Amino acid sequence: MNIAYSFTAKFEKFVLNLLNKIFTLLKHLPKARSAKQSIVFTLRNTLPLLFLALFSEIFDIALENIATSIRNNILIKVVKAAGYICNSLY
């Protein structure tokens, strides 16, 4: 039982770190259109799989993290990418 709790806690930390790194990456994207398209394509194809695999408690924490990051940090140049992140939650 203790091993399962430890693994879940580490996975939660991994998910939150990944989301923070994604938003940091989006914040510092170069102006090149091809770089944006590549990142958006990758997010659109990988994040739904991640969110489907989450336990409901971790999903709720990830959802709150995404909402806070978008509310506080989103820039005009990455609105489309933020939209894909939100869309991948469904």
ABEGO torsion letter per residue (X at the ends): XAAAAAAAAAAAAAAAAAAAAAAAAAAABBABAAAAAAAAAAAAAAAAAAAAABBAAAAAAAAAAAAAAAAAABBAAAAAAAAAAAAAAX
